[in-house]
Amino acid sequence: MKNKIAVHAKHIELLALDVDGVLTDGSLYYGLDGETIKKFHVHDGAGIKAVLENGIKVVVISSRETQIVSNRMNELGVLDVLQGITDKLSTLNDFIEKIGIELNAVAYMGDDIADLSIMQNVGLAITVKDGQEVVKQNAHYCTMAKGGHGAVREVCNLLLMGR
């Protein structure tokens, strides 16, 4: 399965990522002042940097909106962070039209029902080990790692193997 994905990966120009449940374990921590805190895995960050260095663009598309996500992605060199999104597919379509990429050149990682519309339309649909069952049924690949525990790095490695 990994080899099949790696072969398909050579056509991928954009890695689009959900945040909660993919880049994080899906947990939300709240401070006394209501601030949301999220935990990111350093291996995922290293993978994102590696794909960027190898010419694969990265965009984050999330239904939630927090400054901490913008800060982390900026630290990694991800300039396109789209938050507070209710229609992820329309947002992705607008984004790829702007940068001149087709849907079949997009790999998308999601974990929940809100991600299905994108996953059913991109070239490479990926979910995490602990993704929702219906999402797994619609994915080309399911990671061995859980969301927030190196799953993004696993996918980045596969994309780079296909280069």
MODELLER restraints for C-alpha pairs under 7 A, 6 or more apart:
rsr = mdl.restraints
at = mdl.atoms
rsr.add(forms.Gaussian(group=physical.xy_distance, feature=features.Distance(at['CA:6:A'], at['CA:158:A']), mean=5.28, stdev=0.5))
rsr.add(forms.Gaussian(group=physical.xy_distance, feature=features.Distance(at['CA:6:A'], at['CA:159:A']), mean=6.00, stdev=0.5))
rsr.add(forms.Gaussian(group=physical.xy_distance, feature=features.Distance(at['CA:6:A'], at['CA:161:A']), mean=5.81, stdev=0.5))
rsr.add(forms.Gaussian(group=physical.xy_distance, feature=features.Distance(at['CA:6:A'], at['CA:162:A']), mean=4.34, stdev=0.5))
rsr.add(forms.Gaussian(group=physical.xy_distance, feature=features.Distance(at['CA:7:A'], at['CA:162:A']), mean=5.23, stdev=0.5))
rsr.add(forms.Gaussian(group=physical.xy_distance, feature=features.Distance(at['CA:9:A'], at['CA:159:A']), mean=5.07, stdev=0.5))
rsr.add(forms.Gaussian(group=physical.xy_distance, feature=features.Distance(at['CA:9:A'], at['CA:162:A']), mean=5.08, stdev=0.5))
rsr.add(forms.Gaussian(group=physical.xy_distance, feature=features.Distance(at['CA:10:A'], at['CA:159:A']), mean=6.97, stdev=0.5))
rsr.add(forms.Gaussian(group=physical.xy_distance, feature=features.Distance(at['CA:10:A'], at['CA:162:A']), mean=4.72, stdev=0.5))
rsr.add(forms.Gaussian(group=physical.xy_distance, feature=features.Distance(at['CA:10:A'], at['CA:163:A']), mean=5.07, stdev=0.5))
rsr.add(forms.Gaussian(group=physical.xy_distance, feature=features.Distance(at['CA:11:A'], at['CA:105:A']), mean=5.75, stdev=0.5))
rsr.add(forms.Gaussian(group=physical.xy_distance, feature=features.Distance(at['CA:12:A'], at['CA:105:A']), mean=4.44, stdev=0.5))
rsr.add(forms.Gaussian(group=physical.xy_distance, feature=features.Distance(at['CA:12:A'], at['CA:106:A']), mean=5.53, stdev=0.5))
rsr.add(forms.Gaussian(group=physical.xy_distance, feature=features.Distance(at['CA:12:A'], at['CA:107:A']), mean=6.33, stdev=0.5))
rsr.add(forms.Gaussian(group=physical.xy_distance, feature=features.Distance(at['CA:13:A'], at['CA:56:A']), mean=5.04, stdev=0.5))
rsr.add(forms.Gaussian(group=physical.xy_distance, feature=features.Distance(at['CA:13:A'], at['CA:57:A']), mean=6.21, stdev=0.5))
rsr.add(forms.Gaussian(group=physical.xy_distance, feature=features.Distance(at['CA:13:A'], at['CA:105:A']), mean=5.37, stdev=0.5))
rsr.add(forms.Gaussian(group=physical.xy_distance, feature=features.Distance(at['CA:13:A'], at['CA:106:A']), mean=6.17, stdev=0.5))
rsr.add(forms.Gaussian(group=physical.xy_distance, feature=features.Distance(at['CA:14:A'], at['CA:56:A']), mean=5.48, stdev=0.5))
rsr.add(forms.Gaussian(group=physical.xy_distance, feature=features.Distance(at['CA:14:A'], at['CA:57:A']), mean=4.63, stdev=0.5))
rsr.add(forms.Gaussian(group=physical.xy_distance, feature=features.Distance(at['CA:14:A'], at['CA:58:A']), mean=5.65, stdev=0.5))
rsr.add(forms.Gaussian(group=physical.xy_distance, feature=features.Distance(at['CA:14:A'], at['CA:105:A']), mean=6.51, stdev=0.5))
rsr.add(forms.Gaussian(group=physical.xy_distance, feature=features.Distance(at['CA:14:A'], at['CA:106:A']), mean=4.87, stdev=0.5))
rsr.add(forms.Gaussian(group=physical.xy_distance, feature=features.Distance(at['CA:14:A'], at['CA:107:A']), mean=6.23, stdev=0.5))
rsr.add(forms.Gaussian(group=physical.xy_distance, feature=features.Distance(at['CA:15:A'], at['CA:56:A']), mean=6.89, stdev=0.5))
rsr.add(forms.Gaussian(group=physical.xy_distance, feature=features.Distance(at['CA:15:A'], at['CA:57:A']), mean=6.15, stdev=0.5))
rsr.add(forms.Gaussian(group=physical.xy_distance, feature=features.Distance(at['CA:15:A'], at['CA:58:A']), mean=4.79, stdev=0.5))
rsr.add(forms.Gaussian(group=physical.xy_distance, feature=features.Distance(at['CA:15:A'], at['CA:59:A']), mean=6.45, stdev=0.5))
rsr.add(forms.Gaussian(group=physical.xy_distance, feature=features.Distance(at['CA:15:A'], at['CA:106:A']), mean=5.98, stdev=0.5))
rsr.add(forms.Gaussian(group=physical.xy_distance, feature=features.Distance(at['CA:15:A'], at['CA:107:A']), mean=4.90, stdev=0.5))
rsr.add(forms.Gaussian(group=physical.xy_distance, feature=features.Distance(at['CA:15:A'], at['CA:108:A']), mean=5.91, stdev=0.5))
rsr.add(forms.Gaussian(group=physical.xy_distance, feature=features.Distance(at['CA:16:A'], at['CA:58:A']), mean=5.75, stdev=0.5))
rsr.add(forms.Gaussian(group=physical.xy_distance, feature=features.Distance(at['CA:16:A'], at['CA:59:A']), mean=4.82, stdev=0.5))
rsr.add(forms.Gaussian(group=physical.xy_distance, feature=features.Distance(at['CA:16:A'], at['CA:60:A']), mean=5.70, stdev=0.5))
rsr.add(forms.Gaussian(group=physical.xy_distance, feature=features.Distance(at['CA:16:A'], at['CA:61:A']), mean=6.94, stdev=0.5))
rsr.add(forms.Gaussian(group=physical.xy_distance, feature=features.Distance(at['CA:16:A'], at['CA:107:A']), mean=6.13, stdev=0.5))
rsr.add(forms.Gaussian(group=physical.xy_distance, feature=features.Distance(at['CA:16:A'], at['CA:108:A']), mean=4.69, stdev=0.5))
rsr.add(forms.Gaussian(group=physical.xy_distance, feature=features.Distance(at['CA:16:A'], at['CA:109:A']), mean=6.45, stdev=0.5))
rsr.add(forms.Gaussian(group=physical.xy_distance, feature=features.Distance(at['CA:17:A'], at['CA:59:A']), mean=6.31, stdev=0.5))
rsr.add(forms.Gaussian(group=physical.xy_distance, feature=features.Distance(at['CA:17:A'], at['CA:60:A']), mean=4.78, stdev=0.5))
rsr.add(forms.Gaussian(group=physical.xy_distance, feature=features.Distance(at['CA:17:A'], at['CA:61:A']), mean=6.03, stdev=0.5))
rsr.add(forms.Gaussian(group=physical.xy_distance, feature=features.Distance(at['CA:17:A'], at['CA:108:A']), mean=5.85, stdev=0.5))
rsr.add(forms.Gaussian(group=physical.xy_distance, feature=features.Distance(at['CA:17:A'], at['CA:109:A']), mean=5.07, stdev=0.5))
rsr.add(forms.Gaussian(group=physical.xy_distance, feature=features.Distance(at['CA:17:A'], at['CA:110:A']), mean=6.68, stdev=0.5))
rsr.add(forms.Gaussian(group=physical.xy_distance, feature=features.Distance(at['CA:18:A'], at['CA:60:A']), mean=5.96, stdev=0.5))
rsr.add(forms.Gaussian(group=physical.xy_distance, feature=features.Distance(at['CA:18:A'], at['CA:61:A']), mean=5.33, stdev=0.5))
rsr.add(forms.Gaussian(group=physical.xy_distance, feature=features.Distance(at['CA:18:A'], at['CA:62:A']), mean=5.41, stdev=0.5))
rsr.add(forms.Gaussian(group=physical.xy_distance, feature=features.Distance(at['CA:18:A'], at['CA:109:A']), mean=6.16, stdev=0.5))
rsr.add(forms.Gaussian(group=physical.xy_distance, feature=features.Distance(at['CA:18:A'], at['CA:110:A']), mean=5.36, stdev=0.5))
rsr.add(forms.Gaussian(group=physical.xy_distance, feature=features.Distance(at['CA:19:A'], at['CA:62:A']), mean=5.83, stdev=0.5))
rsr.add(forms.Gaussian(group=physical.xy_distance, feature=features.Distance(at['CA:20:A'], at['CA:26:A']), mean=4.61, stdev=0.5))
rsr.add(forms.Gaussian(group=physical.xy_distance, feature=features.Distance(at['CA:21:A'], at['CA:111:A']), mean=6.08, stdev=0.5))
rsr.add(forms.Gaussian(group=physical.xy_distance, feature=features.Distance(at['CA:21:A'], at['CA:147:A']), mean=4.96, stdev=0.5))
rsr.add(forms.Gaussian(group=physical.xy_distance, feature=features.Distance(at['CA:21:A'], at['CA:148:A']), mean=6.54, stdev=0.5))
rsr.add(forms.Gaussian(group=physical.xy_distance, feature=features.Distance(at['CA:22:A'], at['CA:109:A']), mean=6.96, stdev=0.5))
rsr.add(forms.Gaussian(group=physical.xy_distance, feature=features.Distance(at['CA:22:A'], at['CA:110:A']), mean=6.31, stdev=0.5))
rsr.add(forms.Gaussian(group=physical.xy_distance, feature=features.Distance(at['CA:22:A'], at['CA:111:A']), mean=6.49, stdev=0.5))
rsr.add(forms.Gaussian(group=physical.xy_distance, feature=features.Distance(at['CA:22:A'], at['CA:128:A']), mean=6.70, stdev=0.5))
rsr.add(forms.Gaussian(group=physical.xy_distance, feature=features.Distance(at['CA:22:A'], at['CA:147:A']), mean=4.23, stdev=0.5))
rsr.add(forms.Gaussian(group=physical.xy_distance, feature=features.Distance(at['CA:22:A'], at['CA:148:A']), mean=5.68, stdev=0.5))
rsr.add(forms.Gaussian(group=physical.xy_distance, feature=features.Distance(at['CA:23:A'], at['CA:40:A']), mean=6.26, stdev=0.5))
rsr.add(forms.Gaussian(group=physical.xy_distance, feature=features.Distance(at['CA:23:A'], at['CA:147:A']), mean=6.10, stdev=0.5))
rsr.add(forms.Gaussian(group=physical.xy_distance, feature=features.Distance(at['CA:23:A'], at['CA:148:A']), mean=4.84, stdev=0.5))
rsr.add(forms.Gaussian(group=physical.xy_distance, feature=features.Distance(at['CA:23:A'], at['CA:152:A']), mean=6.69, stdev=0.5))
rsr.add(forms.Gaussian(group=physical.xy_distance, feature=features.Distance(at['CA:24:A'], at['CA:38:A']), mean=6.82, stdev=0.5))
rsr.add(forms.Gaussian(group=physical.xy_distance, feature=features.Distance(at['CA:24:A'], at['CA:39:A']), mean=5.92, stdev=0.5))
rsr.add(forms.Gaussian(group=physical.xy_distance, feature=features.Distance(at['CA:24:A'], at['CA:40:A']), mean=5.45, stdev=0.5))
rsr.add(forms.Gaussian(group=physical.xy_distance, feature=features.Distance(at['CA:24:A'], at['CA:147:A']), mean=5.78, stdev=0.5))
rsr.add(forms.Gaussian(group=physical.xy_distance, feature=features.Distance(at['CA:24:A'], at['CA:148:A']), mean=3.74, stdev=0.5))
rsr.add(forms.Gaussian(group=physical.xy_distance, feature=features.Distance(at['CA:25:A'], at['CA:147:A']), mean=4.90, stdev=0.5))
rsr.add(forms.Gaussian(group=physical.xy_distance, feature=features.Distance(at['CA:25:A'], at['CA:148:A']), mean=4.23, stdev=0.5))
rsr.add(forms.Gaussian(group=physical.xy_distance, feature=features.Distance(at['CA:25:A'], at['CA:149:A']), mean=6.96, stdev=0.5))
rsr.add(forms.Gaussian(group=physical.xy_distance, feature=features.Distance(at['CA:28:A'], at['CA:36:A']), mean=6.44, stdev=0.5))
rsr.add(forms.Gaussian(group=physical.xy_distance, feature=features.Distance(at['CA:28:A'], at['CA:37:A']), mean=6.35, stdev=0.5))
rsr.add(forms.Gaussian(group=physical.xy_distance, feature=features.Distance(at['CA:28:A'], at['CA:38:A']), mean=6.09, stdev=0.5))
rsr.add(forms.Gaussian(group=physical.xy_distance, feature=features.Distance(at['CA:29:A'], at['CA:36:A']), mean=5.60, stdev=0.5))
rsr.add(forms.Gaussian(group=physical.xy_distance, feature=features.Distance(at['CA:29:A'], at['CA:37:A']), mean=4.97, stdev=0.5))
rsr.add(forms.Gaussian(group=physical.xy_distance, feature=features.Distance(at['CA:29:A'], at['CA:38:A']), mean=6.46, stdev=0.5))
rsr.add(forms.Gaussian(group=physical.xy_distance, feature=features.Distance(at['CA:30:A'], at['CA:36:A']), mean=4.71, stdev=0.5))
rsr.add(forms.Gaussian(group=physical.xy_distance, feature=features.Distance(at['CA:30:A'], at['CA:37:A']), mean=6.10, stdev=0.5))
rsr.add(forms.Gaussian(group=physical.xy_distance, feature=features.Distance(at['CA:40:A'], at['CA:148:A']), mean=6.11, stdev=0.5))
rsr.add(forms.Gaussian(group=physical.xy_distance, feature=features.Distance(at['CA:41:A'], at['CA:148:A']), mean=5.88, stdev=0.5))
rsr.add(forms.Gaussian(group=physical.xy_distance, feature=features.Distance(at['CA:41:A'], at['CA:149:A']), mean=6.05, stdev=0.5))
rsr.add(forms.Gaussian(group=physical.xy_distance, feature=features.Distance(at['CA:41:A'], at['CA:150:A']), mean=6.38, stdev=0.5))
rsr.add(forms.Gaussian(group=physical.xy_distance, feature=features.Distance(at['CA:43:A'], at['CA:150:A']), mean=5.74, stdev=0.5))
rsr.add(forms.Gaussian(group=physical.xy_distance, feature=features.Distance(at['CA:43:A'], at['CA:153:A']), mean=5.85, stdev=0.5))
rsr.add(forms.Gaussian(group=physical.xy_distance, feature=features.Distance(at['CA:44:A'], at['CA:150:A']), mean=5.34, stdev=0.5))
rsr.add(forms.Gaussian(group=physical.xy_distance, feature=features.Distance(at['CA:44:A'], at['CA:152:A']), mean=5.10, stdev=0.5))
rsr.add(forms.Gaussian(group=physical.xy_distance, feature=features.Distance(at['CA:44:A'], at['CA:153:A']), mean=4.42, stdev=0.5))
rsr.add(forms.Gaussian(group=physical.xy_distance, feature=features.Distance(at['CA:45:A'], at['CA:76:A']), mean=6.45, stdev=0.5))
rsr.add(forms.Gaussian(group=physical.xy_distance, feature=features.Distance(at['CA:47:A'], at['CA:152:A']), mean=6.97, stdev=0.5))
rsr.add(forms.Gaussian(group=physical.xy_distance, feature=features.Distance(at['CA:47:A'], at['CA:153:A']), mean=4.60, stdev=0.5))
rsr.add(forms.Gaussian(group=physical.xy_distance, feature=features.Distance(at['CA:47:A'], at['CA:156:A']), mean=5.31, stdev=0.5))
rsr.add(forms.Gaussian(group=physical.xy_distance, feature=features.Distance(at['CA:47:A'], at['CA:157:A']), mean=6.91, stdev=0.5))
rsr.add(forms.Gaussian(group=physical.xy_distance, feature=features.Distance(at['CA:48:A'], at['CA:156:A']), mean=6.66, stdev=0.5))
rsr.add(forms.Gaussian(group=physical.xy_distance, feature=features.Distance(at['CA:49:A'], at['CA:76:A']), mean=6.05, stdev=0.5))
rsr.add(forms.Gaussian(group=physical.xy_distance, feature=features.Distance(at['CA:51:A'], at['CA:156:A']), mean=6.25, stdev=0.5))
rsr.add(forms.Gaussian(group=physical.xy_distance, feature=features.Distance(at['CA:51:A'], at['CA:160:A']), mean=6.77, stdev=0.5))
rsr.add(forms.Gaussian(group=physical.xy_distance, feature=features.Distance(at['CA:52:A'], at['CA:58:A']), mean=6.95, stdev=0.5))
rsr.add(forms.Gaussian(group=physical.xy_distance, feature=features.Distance(at['CA:58:A'], at['CA:78:A']), mean=6.17, stdev=0.5))
rsr.add(forms.Gaussian(group=physical.xy_distance, feature=features.Distance(at['CA:59:A'], at['CA:78:A']), mean=6.71, stdev=0.5))
rsr.add(forms.Gaussian(group=physical.xy_distance, feature=features.Distance(at['CA:59:A'], at['CA:80:A']), mean=5.05, stdev=0.5))
rsr.add(forms.Gaussian(group=physical.xy_distance, feature=features.Distance(at['CA:59:A'], at['CA:81:A']), mean=5.94, stdev=0.5))
rsr.add(forms.Gaussian(group=physical.xy_distance, feature=features.Distance(at['CA:60:A'], at['CA:80:A']), mean=6.47, stdev=0.5))
rsr.add(forms.Gaussian(group=physical.xy_distance, feature=features.Distance(at['CA:60:A'], at['CA:81:A']), mean=4.78, stdev=0.5))
rsr.add(forms.Gaussian(group=physical.xy_distance, feature=features.Distance(at['CA:60:A'], at['CA:82:A']), mean=5.83, stdev=0.5))
rsr.add(forms.Gaussian(group=physical.xy_distance, feature=features.Distance(at['CA:61:A'], at['CA:81:A']), mean=6.40, stdev=0.5))
rsr.add(forms.Gaussian(group=physical.xy_distance, feature=features.Distance(at['CA:61:A'], at['CA:82:A']), mean=4.83, stdev=0.5))
rsr.add(forms.Gaussian(group=physical.xy_distance, feature=features.Distance(at['CA:61:A'], at['CA:83:A']), mean=5.90, stdev=0.5))
rsr.add(forms.Gaussian(group=physical.xy_distance, feature=features.Distance(at['CA:61:A'], at['CA:85:A']), mean=6.99, stdev=0.5))
rsr.add(forms.Gaussian(group=physical.xy_distance, feature=features.Distance(at['CA:61:A'], at['CA:88:A']), mean=6.84, stdev=0.5))
rsr.add(forms.Gaussian(group=physical.xy_distance, feature=features.Distance(at['CA:62:A'], at['CA:82:A']), mean=6.33, stdev=0.5))
rsr.add(forms.Gaussian(group=physical.xy_distance, feature=features.Distance(at['CA:62:A'], at['CA:83:A']), mean=4.77, stdev=0.5))
rsr.add(forms.Gaussian(group=physical.xy_distance, feature=features.Distance(at['CA:62:A'], at['CA:84:A']), mean=6.17, stdev=0.5))
rsr.add(forms.Gaussian(group=physical.xy_distance, feature=features.Distance(at['CA:62:A'], at['CA:85:A']), mean=5.88, stdev=0.5))
rsr.add(forms.Gaussian(group=physical.xy_distance, feature=features.Distance(at['CA:63:A'], at['CA:83:A']), mean=5.81, stdev=0.5))
rsr.add(forms.Gaussian(group=physical.xy_distance, feature=features.Distance(at['CA:63:A'], at['CA:84:A']), mean=4.53, stdev=0.5))
rsr.add(forms.Gaussian(group=physical.xy_distance, feature=features.Distance(at['CA:63:A'], at['CA:85:A']), mean=4.44, stdev=0.5))
rsr.add(forms.Gaussian(group=physical.xy_distance, feature=features.Distance(at['CA:63:A'], at['CA:86:A']), mean=5.79, stdev=0.5))
rsr.add(forms.Gaussian(group=physical.xy_distance, feature=features.Distance(at['CA:64:A'], at['CA:83:A']), mean=5.92, stdev=0.5))
rsr.add(forms.Gaussian(group=physical.xy_distance, feature=features.Distance(at['CA:64:A'], at['CA:84:A']), mean=4.90, stdev=0.5))
rsr.add(forms.Gaussian(group=physical.xy_distance, feature=features.Distance(at['CA:65:A'], at['CA:83:A']), mean=4.91, stdev=0.5))
rsr.add(forms.Gaussian(group=physical.xy_distance, feature=features.Distance(at['CA:65:A'], at['CA:84:A']), mean=4.93, stdev=0.5))
rsr.add(forms.Gaussian(group=physical.xy_distance, feature=features.Distance(at['CA:70:A'], at['CA:81:A']), mean=6.42, stdev=0.5))
rsr.add(forms.Gaussian(group=physical.xy_distance, feature=features.Distance(at['CA:88:A'], at['CA:118:A']), mean=6.77, stdev=0.5))
rsr.add(forms.Gaussian(group=physical.xy_distance, feature=features.Distance(at['CA:89:A'], at['CA:117:A']), mean=6.02, stdev=0.5))
rsr.add(forms.Gaussian(group=physical.xy_distance, feature=features.Distance(at['CA:89:A'], at['CA:118:A']), mean=5.02, stdev=0.5))
rsr.add(forms.Gaussian(group=physical.xy_distance, feature=features.Distance(at['CA:96:A'], at['CA:102:A']), mean=6.59, stdev=0.5))
rsr.add(forms.Gaussian(group=physical.xy_distance, feature=features.Distance(at['CA:103:A'], at['CA:121:A']), mean=6.79, stdev=0.5))
rsr.add(forms.Gaussian(group=physical.xy_distance, feature=features.Distance(at['CA:103:A'], at['CA:122:A']), mean=4.96, stdev=0.5))
rsr.add(forms.Gaussian(group=physical.xy_distance, feature=features.Distance(at['CA:103:A'], at['CA:123:A']), mean=6.22, stdev=0.5))
rsr.add(forms.Gaussian(group=physical.xy_distance, feature=features.Distance(at['CA:104:A'], at['CA:122:A']), mean=5.15, stdev=0.5))
rsr.add(forms.Gaussian(group=physical.xy_distance, feature=features.Distance(at['CA:104:A'], at['CA:123:A']), mean=3.76, stdev=0.5))
rsr.add(forms.Gaussian(group=physical.xy_distance, feature=features.Distance(at['CA:105:A'], at['CA:123:A']), mean=5.62, stdev=0.5))
rsr.add(forms.Gaussian(group=physical.xy_distance, feature=features.Distance(at['CA:106:A'], at['CA:122:A']), mean=5.56, stdev=0.5))
rsr.add(forms.Gaussian(group=physical.xy_distance, feature=features.Distance(at['CA:106:A'], at['CA:123:A']), mean=5.47, stdev=0.5))
rsr.add(forms.Gaussian(group=physical.xy_distance, feature=features.Distance(at['CA:106:A'], at['CA:124:A']), mean=6.38, stdev=0.5))
rsr.add(forms.Gaussian(group=physical.xy_distance, feature=features.Distance(at['CA:107:A'], at['CA:122:A']), mean=6.43, stdev=0.5))
rsr.add(forms.Gaussian(group=physical.xy_distance, feature=features.Distance(at['CA:107:A'], at['CA:123:A']), mean=6.07, stdev=0.5))
rsr.add(forms.Gaussian(group=physical.xy_distance, feature=features.Distance(at['CA:107:A'], at['CA:124:A']), mean=4.45, stdev=0.5))
rsr.add(forms.Gaussian(group=physical.xy_distance, feature=features.Distance(at['CA:107:A'], at['CA:125:A']), mean=5.87, stdev=0.5))
rsr.add(forms.Gaussian(group=physical.xy_distance, feature=features.Distance(at['CA:108:A'], at['CA:119:A']), mean=6.44, stdev=0.5))
rsr.add(forms.Gaussian(group=physical.xy_distance, feature=features.Distance(at['CA:108:A'], at['CA:122:A']), mean=6.95, stdev=0.5))
rsr.add(forms.Gaussian(group=physical.xy_distance, feature=features.Distance(at['CA:108:A'], at['CA:124:A']), mean=6.38, stdev=0.5))
rsr.add(forms.Gaussian(group=physical.xy_distance, feature=features.Distance(at['CA:108:A'], at['CA:125:A']), mean=5.23, stdev=0.5))
rsr.add(forms.Gaussian(group=physical.xy_distance, feature=features.Distance(at['CA:108:A'], at['CA:126:A']), mean=5.95, stdev=0.5))
rsr.add(forms.Gaussian(group=physical.xy_distance, feature=features.Distance(at['CA:109:A'], at['CA:125:A']), mean=6.37, stdev=0.5))
rsr.add(forms.Gaussian(group=physical.xy_distance, feature=features.Distance(at['CA:109:A'], at['CA:126:A']), mean=4.70, stdev=0.5))
rsr.add(forms.Gaussian(group=physical.xy_distance, feature=features.Distance(at['CA:109:A'], at['CA:127:A']), mean=5.40, stdev=0.5))
rsr.add(forms.Gaussian(group=physical.xy_distance, feature=features.Distance(at['CA:110:A'], at['CA:126:A']), mean=6.53, stdev=0.5))
rsr.add(forms.Gaussian(group=physical.xy_distance, feature=features.Distance(at['CA:110:A'], at['CA:127:A']), mean=5.21, stdev=0.5))
rsr.add(forms.Gaussian(group=physical.xy_distance, feature=features.Distance(at['CA:111:A'], at['CA:127:A']), mean=5.36, stdev=0.5))
rsr.add(forms.Gaussian(group=physical.xy_distance, feature=features.Distance(at['CA:111:A'], at['CA:128:A']), mean=6.15, stdev=0.5))
rsr.add(forms.Gaussian(group=physical.xy_distance, feature=features.Distance(at['CA:111:A'], at['CA:131:A']), mean=4.31, stdev=0.5))
rsr.add(forms.Gaussian(group=physical.xy_distance, feature=features.Distance(at['CA:111:A'], at['CA:132:A']), mean=6.01, stdev=0.5))
rsr.add(forms.Gaussian(group=physical.xy_distance, feature=features.Distance(at['CA:111:A'], at['CA:135:A']), mean=6.31, stdev=0.5))
rsr.add(forms.Gaussian(group=physical.xy_distance, feature=features.Distance(at['CA:112:A'], at['CA:131:A']), mean=6.27, stdev=0.5))
rsr.add(forms.Gaussian(group=physical.xy_distance, feature=features.Distance(at['CA:112:A'], at['CA:132:A']), mean=5.51, stdev=0.5))
rsr.add(forms.Gaussian(group=physical.xy_distance, feature=features.Distance(at['CA:112:A'], at['CA:135:A']), mean=6.15, stdev=0.5))
rsr.add(forms.Gaussian(group=physical.xy_distance, feature=features.Distance(at['CA:113:A'], at['CA:135:A']), mean=6.55, stdev=0.5))
rsr.add(forms.Gaussian(group=physical.xy_distance, feature=features.Distance(at['CA:116:A'], at['CA:135:A']), mean=6.45, stdev=0.5))
rsr.add(forms.Gaussian(group=physical.xy_distance, feature=features.Distance(at['CA:119:A'], at['CA:125:A']), mean=4.89, stdev=0.5))
rsr.add(forms.Gaussian(group=physical.xy_distance, feature=features.Distance(at['CA:119:A'], at['CA:138:A']), mean=6.97, stdev=0.5))
rsr.add(forms.Gaussian(group=physical.xy_distance, feature=features.Distance(at['CA:119:A'], at['CA:139:A']), mean=6.88, stdev=0.5))
rsr.add(forms.Gaussian(group=physical.xy_distance, feature=features.Distance(at['CA:120:A'], at['CA:138:A']), mean=6.78, stdev=0.5))
rsr.add(forms.Gaussian(group=physical.xy_distance, feature=features.Distance(at['CA:124:A'], at['CA:140:A']), mean=6.27, stdev=0.5))
rsr.add(forms.Gaussian(group=physical.xy_distance, feature=features.Distance(at['CA:125:A'], at['CA:139:A']), mean=4.86, stdev=0.5))
rsr.add(forms.Gaussian(group=physical.xy_distance, feature=features.Distance(at['CA:125:A'], at['CA:140:A']), mean=5.23, stdev=0.5))
rsr.add(forms.Gaussian(group=physical.xy_distance, feature=features.Distance(at['CA:125:A'], at['CA:141:A']), mean=6.69, stdev=0.5))
rsr.add(forms.Gaussian(group=physical.xy_distance, feature=features.Distance(at['CA:126:A'], at['CA:139:A']), mean=5.15, stdev=0.5))
rsr.add(forms.Gaussian(group=physical.xy_distance, feature=features.Distance(at['CA:126:A'], at['CA:140:A']), mean=5.89, stdev=0.5))
rsr.add(forms.Gaussian(group=physical.xy_distance, feature=features.Distance(at['CA:126:A'], at['CA:141:A']), mean=4.90, stdev=0.5))
rsr.add(forms.Gaussian(group=physical.xy_distance, feature=features.Distance(at['CA:126:A'], at['CA:142:A']), mean=5.76, stdev=0.5))
rsr.add(forms.Gaussian(group=physical.xy_distance, feature=features.Distance(at['CA:127:A'], at['CA:135:A']), mean=6.82, stdev=0.5))
rsr.add(forms.Gaussian(group=physical.xy_distance, feature=features.Distance(at['CA:127:A'], at['CA:136:A']), mean=6.18, stdev=0.5))
rsr.add(forms.Gaussian(group=physical.xy_distance, feature=features.Distance(at['CA:127:A'], at['CA:139:A']), mean=6.15, stdev=0.5))
rsr.add(forms.Gaussian(group=physical.xy_distance, feature=features.Distance(at['CA:127:A'], at['CA:141:A']), mean=6.50, stdev=0.5))
rsr.add(forms.Gaussian(group=physical.xy_distance, feature=features.Distance(at['CA:127:A'], at['CA:142:A']), mean=4.87, stdev=0.5))
rsr.add(forms.Gaussian(group=physical.xy_distance, feature=features.Distance(at['CA:127:A'], at['CA:143:A']), mean=6.41, stdev=0.5))
rsr.add(forms.Gaussian(group=physical.xy_distance, feature=features.Distance(at['CA:128:A'], at['CA:142:A']), mean=5.34, stdev=0.5))
rsr.add(forms.Gaussian(group=physical.xy_distance, feature=features.Distance(at['CA:128:A'], at['CA:143:A']), mean=4.87, stdev=0.5))
rsr.add(forms.Gaussian(group=physical.xy_distance, feature=features.Distance(at['CA:128:A'], at['CA:145:A']), mean=6.58, stdev=0.5))
rsr.add(forms.Gaussian(group=physical.xy_distance, feature=features.Distance(at['CA:128:A'], at['CA:146:A']), mean=5.46, stdev=0.5))
rsr.add(forms.Gaussian(group=physical.xy_distance, feature=features.Distance(at['CA:128:A'], at['CA:147:A']), mean=5.57, stdev=0.5))
rsr.add(forms.Gaussian(group=physical.xy_distance, feature=features.Distance(at['CA:128:A'], at['CA:151:A']), mean=6.35, stdev=0.5))
rsr.add(forms.Gaussian(group=physical.xy_distance, feature=features.Distance(at['CA:129:A'], at['CA:142:A']), mean=5.90, stdev=0.5))
rsr.add(forms.Gaussian(group=physical.xy_distance, feature=features.Distance(at['CA:129:A'], at['CA:143:A']), mean=5.28, stdev=0.5))
rsr.add(forms.Gaussian(group=physical.xy_distance, feature=features.Distance(at['CA:129:A'], at['CA:144:A']), mean=5.59, stdev=0.5))
rsr.add(forms.Gaussian(group=physical.xy_distance, feature=features.Distance(at['CA:129:A'], at['CA:145:A']), mean=5.67, stdev=0.5))
rsr.add(forms.Gaussian(group=physical.xy_distance, feature=features.Distance(at['CA:129:A'], at['CA:146:A']), mean=4.77, stdev=0.5))
rsr.add(forms.Gaussian(group=physical.xy_distance, feature=features.Distance(at['CA:130:A'], at['CA:146:A']), mean=5.42, stdev=0.5))
rsr.add(forms.Gaussian(group=physical.xy_distance, feature=features.Distance(at['CA:130:A'], at['CA:147:A']), mean=6.74, stdev=0.5))
rsr.add(forms.Gaussian(group=physical.xy_distance, feature=features.Distance(at['CA:136:A'], at['CA:142:A']), mean=6.53, stdev=0.5))
rsr.add(forms.Gaussian(group=physical.xy_distance, feature=features.Distance(at['CA:143:A'], at['CA:151:A']), mean=5.96, stdev=0.5))
rsr.add(forms.Gaussian(group=physical.xy_distance, feature=features.Distance(at['CA:145:A'], at['CA:151:A']), mean=4.76, stdev=0.5))
